[in-house]
């Protein structure tokens, strides 16, 4: 496993990821040269794991919704209690692939995200009054059109308010400079993807939907090696803002 071999100091292990990668014939060495991004991916995963575990400890009968899950199997890594429900949401082709590679669990289900109606999945959540919900969006926001990203945030808060349910959102966001130069990232270039939605500062996400408050923000770029640390430090000195961050937000209905 590339994380365990190349970044042993992070002490991150994911046996399911290794198994799935082997089943697909995936060669992680394809991205190994991009040390900063690879290290950042591990640090980001650990941050999302921590947020999820903290939520589960406080709300063992809550609901976790992971959007754009891909082939990540976080429920296996953090060991869900039987009382908690988990939803993985992604496009139909990804859901079909997940079904062939990841074992079904009694309290885990998938939701299909429709490309023509990318926010319709929110109505497929079993909203229960006063039941806390955690929404995870790891490696998702920067690929959304800005209007769609803002509609996602507003839609989640609106539905939580309508159903008298508290909601927490954990997501990572790219700054304007990171979005502008995303094609220069060697890993992004290999996937032919591009970043679209830029968020200049952590507080800006909370301003999209009234009542959504920032709980914490983590500038993880500063822990991704010397080059990334230098870039993040210079950017913060010039702008007072992170170049890339993970943000945790909370909304409680009045």
Secondary structure, DSSP 8 states (H G I E B T S, - for coil): -HHHHH-GGG----HHHHHHHHHHT--GGGGTT-HHHHHHHHHHHHHHHHHHHHHHHH-TT-EEEEET-TT--HHHHHT--TT-EEEEEEEHHHHHHHHHHS---TTEEEEEE-SSSTTGGGGGS---TT--EEEEETT-GGGS-HHHHHHHHHHHHHHHHHTT--EEEEEEEE-HHHHHTGGGSHHHHHHT-----B-SSHHHHHTTSTT-EEEEEE-GGGGS-HHHHHHHHHHHHHHSS-SEEEEEEEE---
